[in-house]
């Protein structure tokens, strides 16, 4: 595997379910990000992890819970979601200290029914 | 915080023509400006970036210009090809791995063969 991978690629869940999205980067980076992409807000930051520490939380509802167990893996735990949470969830990674380029995974298409 | 405006939202050109996409940003402290290309079903792909210590950068058919005084930057694609058809996003940030990117709203480019 190369670059940034995300699983699953597609997910349909009911509002009472609990599920997790997984991201793995194979680039030797040490900062990871979750973005939400929807028709209303094309690319919106959710969380930033730097050296496994959460450094930014962009006013995301508590029904989204991130976890970064090491610099290669990032999870987004989902519970009691709303239909408006249906979107493409993108993971990205970069170096903390130069070069700063962010590389994205293919995303997880989430549908909440 | 940073705010990035992007124009136009859609752009249709004939194959071989040039395409220009423009962005403005609000935070004068921003010093890193990447451009991403997103094809259907894929995550955003970094295609070129520029830092505030240069005014222009070119990579084959793609070039980016930056005017720090006016706080705007542009993407130029010459000799467009059908495979250039995609959604393009500009972004702005501080050049550090602890800060996320603020994205524009995207431009859907259609290259007509």
Boltz contact constraints between the chains, C-beta under 6 A:
constraints:
  - contact:
      token1: [A, 31]
      token2: [B, 97]
      max_distance: 6.0
  - contact:
      token1: [A, 33]
      token2: [B, 100]
      max_distance: 6.0
  - contact:
      token1: [A, 42]
      token2: [B, 105]
      max_distance: 6.0
  - contact:
      token1: [A, 42]
      token2: [B, 106]
      max_distance: 6.0
  - contact:
      token1: [A, 43]
      token2: [B, 103]
      max_distance: 6.0
  - contact:
      token1: [A, 45]
      token2: [B, 100]
      max_distance: 6.0
  - contact:
      token1: [A, 48]
      token2: [B, 100]
      max_distance: 6.0
  - contact:
      token1: [A, 50]
      token2: [B, 98]
      max_distance: 6.0
  - contact:
      token1: [A, 55]
      token2: [B, 98]
      max_distance: 6.0
  - contact:
      token1: [A, 90]
      token2: [B, 43]
      max_distance: 6.0
  - contact:
      token1: [A, 94]
      token2: [B, 97]
      max_distance: 6.0
  - contact:
      token1: [A, 95]
      token2: [B, 97]
      max_distance: 6.0
  - contact:
      token1: [A, 96]
      token2: [B, 97]
      max_distance: 6.0
  - contact:
      token1: [A, 100]
      token2: [B, 95]
      max_distance: 6.0
  - contact:
      token1: [A, 100]
      token2: [B, 97]
      max_distance: 6.0
  - contact:
      token1: [A, 101]
      token2: [B, 46]
      max_distance: 6.0
  - contact:
      token1: [A, 104]
      token2: [B, 43]
      max_distance: 6.0
  - contact:
      token1: [A, 104]
      token2: [B, 44]
      max_distance: 6.0
  - contact:
      token1: [A, 105]
      token2: [B, 43]
      max_distance: 6.0
  - contact:
      token1: [A, 106]
      token2: [B, 42]
      max_distance: 6.0
  - contact:
      token1: [A, 106]
      token2: [B, 43]
      max_distance: 6.0
  - contact:
      token1: [A, 107]
      token2: [B, 43]
      max_distance: 6.0
